[in-house]
Amino acid sequence: MGKDNLIRRGTGDYRRANLALFFAGFVTFSTLYDFQPLFPNLVSEFAISPTVASLTLSFATFALAWTLPLSGTLSDALGRRPLMGVAVILTSLLTLVTATLDSLPAILVLRLMQGIVLAGVPAVAMAYLSEEIEPRSVGNAMGLYIAGNAFGGMTGRILTAWLTDFIPWRSAIGVIAAISLVLGVFFLILLPPSRNFQRRPFHLGQLTASLVNHLRNPGLLCLYLVAFTCMGGFVTLYNYVTFRLLGPDFGLSQTEVALIFLAYAFGAFGSSFIGALVHRFGRGRLLFYSLAIMTAGLALTLLAALPAVIAGIVIFTIGFFGVHSVASTWVGFLATHSRGQASSLYLFFYYLGSSISGTAGGFFYGAWGWTGVVLLIFLLIGLAVLAGRRLASLSRGAESASPLCTPADCP
């Protein structure tokens, strides 16, 4: 890779690449999570349980989880830009089609297809940045891409919920689809062509062997369990807290409930703050601190006062983002080879936890109400604590030797 081919900070190509990938992140996560605030609407229209309604998100995240380990390798054979371009345009079109459907099974099939398509963005975008941006500017570019992810997820949830107070929920999904399609076209126009991409044939056998080797690493297995349990708990809380806030306990409107997703902004700040403390306190200690914050926030949501519940959601979100920040950077430290594939496995378990727990929470909600949901999340946090204790014992004395980095930008 020649230095002359790298995109430098301050150039037009740098600004276009950043903006394009911000749009890609926005489209990916706005179309992935736009159904989450609509579960009560689906329950009312289709006469289904909250558990069944949650499948509109779980199907997408389940398909995304299983496709992610393949997406990076496919992009090695097909190219970064083409794969991402197809993904952002196709998910926008699928969202548009979903807005026209009256059948729940048909909606679930399209959501499954969307999850498969969306796998063409997250790992591939990180690979593009690592290859095309000069090393000293990769961190800044990665930060903007991740900001697009967070902003897209938050906007998709808030805008969809807000619009349903004024227009039918299908029309709200159509608005998200139209915005995403426009941004997808801008992505294709703005993203500079790959200059340093080297095509490599797709070899399923090599990919499988590499993934199996990662799964034999006990430290990585602990991190994967942390990802599974904590993301599972996080999505479960947001899946079912809307039912409580809209219900007789508080009687909020869709617009008012949508504001809980602003907690993501606090979570993003918490993630940055906790990440900055890694060198001072160590990954293991900060992981436990973050899990304790999640537990404290979760306990507050059991109270009957609305301010306490809102504070609990914000505190829980800060703790989750802290856990995710620490765990995701730890993957790059523990992986002995193919760090990109180790990262894709982390994301696999991350979204698998979202799919399984996000739907299982509906059974707990149906049986024991909000208390049942909280019980499930407490159990998941407990498993994460056990995994963290095992991880700390495996990594004791080693973590201070490694600089903080993400799986995408670790050497």
Buried (B, 14 or more C-beta within 10 A) or exposed (E): EEEEEBBEBEEEBBEBBBBBBBBBBBBBBBBBBBBBBBBBBBBEBBEBEBBBBBBBBBBBBBBBBBBBBBBBBBBBEBBBBBBBBBBBBBBBBBBBBBBEBEEBEEBBBBBBBBBBBBBBBBBBBBBBBBBBBBEEBBBBBBEBBBBBBBBBBBBBBBBBBBBBEEEEBBEBBBBBBBBBBEBBBBBBEBBBEBBBBEEEEEEEEEBEEBBEBBEEBEBBBBBBBBBBBBBBBBBBBBBBBBBBBBEEBBEBEBBBBBBBBBBBBBBBEBBEEBBEBBEEEBBBBBBBBBBBBBBBBBBBBEEEEEEBBBBBBBBBBBBBBBBBBBBBBBBBBBBEEBBBBBBBBBBBBBBBBBBBBBBBBBBBBEEEBBEBBBBBBBBBBEBBBEBBBBBBEBBEEEBEEBEBBBBBBBE
